Amino acid sequence: MLLLIDGPIGSSGWIKAAGLPIPTATIAEIDYREGRGIREVTMKRLAAMDWSVQTMNLMIISATGGGKTYLACAIGNAACHNGHEVFYTRMDELARRLTIARADALAHQQLLHRLANVDLLAIDDFLTVGIDSEAANDLFAILADREHRLATIIASQTGPRRWLEELPDRVAGDSIVNRLANNARTIQLGDVDMRHLRHQKDLAVNDWT
């Protein structure tokens, strides 16, 4: 669904609705220093992506502090500016929302429908911890509905092999991982600890001695 939004007010509305934890993240501010494993040309292509027709998923993998959340937010921000509806969530938040919604069949179905049909779904901290079987079943339903229709961004500290270990059911786990990994581009971030670098920069800025 491509929504034509006229001007920055519309863009700001979509960014707020997306729930991005870093709403100011932009492709223009990404650090491309050696060792990060990302290229400017790749990020510019992602910034210009038509997510209403893009069906290839994107996996952003890095250790903690590598900057995967910032990248996901920068891509989501660009998508909002291009008139796309974005839904950002951490995996633990998603599991919690699904659990709460499950108490009301209509609310549960509405949430599944929204997640299955949003232009760009971004799930951060994917399977950093395990999830229960009901959440895994909902995740399977969401990804099955999105497959070959709409793209999903997965940001995680681990890769597909570890995801299988965290999912409670091997058969459902295979289906979830297969749908994500076999139709995906992967950005494997390097060992640069961006959180530490930002902390050091903040210390230097606020050092009044």
ChimeraX attribute file (.defattr): number of C-alpha atoms within 10 A of each C-alpha:
attribute: neighborCount
match mode: 1-to-1
recipient: residues
	/A:1	15
	/A:2	13
	/A:3	13
	/A:4	12
	/A:5	16
	/A:6	10
	/A:7	9
	/A:8	10
	/A:9	11
	/A:10	16
	/A:11	22
	/A:12	15
	/A:13	13
	/A:14	23
	/A:15	27
	/A:16	15
	/A:17	14
	/A:18	23
	/A:19	15
	/A:20	22
	/A:21	15
	/A:22	16
	/A:23	16
	/A:24	12
	/A:25	20
	/A:26	18
	/A:27	20
	/A:28	11
	/A:29	10
	/A:30	16
	/A:31	13
	/A:32	11
	/A:33	10
	/A:34	10
	/A:35	10
	/A:36	19
	/A:37	14
	/A:38	17
	/A:39	14
	/A:40	13
	/A:41	9
	/A:42	10
	/A:43	17
	/A:44	14
	/A:45	11
	/A:46	18
	/A:47	22
	/A:48	13
	/A:49	16
	/A:50	18
	/A:51	26
	/A:52	20
	/A:53	14
	/A:54	15
	/A:55	19
	/A:56	20
	/A:57	24
	/A:58	21
	/A:59	26
	/A:60	23
	/A:61	22
	/A:62	24
	/A:63	16
	/A:64	16
	/A:65	17
	/A:66	22
	/A:67	22
	/A:68	25
	/A:69	25
	/A:70	22
	/A:71	20
	/A:72	26
	/A:73	25
	/A:74	25
	/A:75	26
	/A:76	33
	/A:77	27
	/A:78	21
	/A:79	25
	/A:80	26
	/A:81	24
	/A:82	20
	/A:83	22
	/A:84	27
	/A:85	24
	/A:86	24
	/A:87	21
	/A:88	22
	/A:89	19
	/A:90	20
	/A:91	24
	/A:92	19
	/A:93	13
	/A:94	18
	/A:95	19
	/A:96	14
	/A:97	15
	/A:98	20
	/A:99	16
	/A:100	12
	/A:101	17
	/A:102	17
	/A:103	10
	/A:104	11
	/A:105	10
	/A:106	11
	/A:107	14
	/A:108	17
	/A:109	14
	/A:110	13
	/A:111	16
	/A:112	18
	/A:113	14
	/A:114	13
	/A:115	22
	/A:116	22
	/A:117	18
	/A:118	20
	/A:119	28
	/A:120	30
	/A:121	26
	/A:122	28
	/A:123	23
	/A:124	24
	/A:125	20
	/A:126	23
	/A:127	24
	/A:128	17
	/A:129	11
	/A:130	17
	/A:131	17
	/A:132	13
	/A:133	14
	/A:134	14
	/A:135	22
	/A:136	19
	/A:137	15
	/A:138	18
	/A:139	23
	/A:140	19
	/A:141	16
	/A:142	19
	/A:143	22
	/A:144	16
	/A:145	16
	/A:146	22
	/A:147	17
	/A:148	15
	/A:149	17
	/A:150	22
	/A:151	26
	/A:152	25
	/A:153	24
	/A:154	27
	/A:155	28
	/A:156	24
	/A:157	19
	/A:158	17
	/A:159	20
	/A:160	18
	/A:161	10
	/A:162	12
	/A:163	19
	/A:164	20
	/A:165	13
	/A:166	17
	/A:167	22
	/A:168	17
	/A:169	14
	/A:170	12
	/A:171	10
	/A:172	17
	/A:173	22
	/A:174	17
	/A:175	14
	/A:176	23
	/A:177	18
	/A:178	13
	/A:179	18
	/A:180	23
	/A:181	17
	/A:182	10
	/A:183	16
	/A:184	18
	/A:185	14
	/A:186	16
	/A:187	19
	/A:188	18
	/A:189	17
	/A:190	16
	/A:191	14
	/A:192	18
	/A:193	15
	/A:194	17
	/A:195	13
	/A:196	12
	/A:197	12
	/A:198	12
	/A:199	11
	/A:200	12
	/A:201	12
	/A:202	11
	/A:203	11
	/A:204	10
	/A:205	9
	/A:206	9
	/A:207	8
	/A:208	6
	/A:209	3
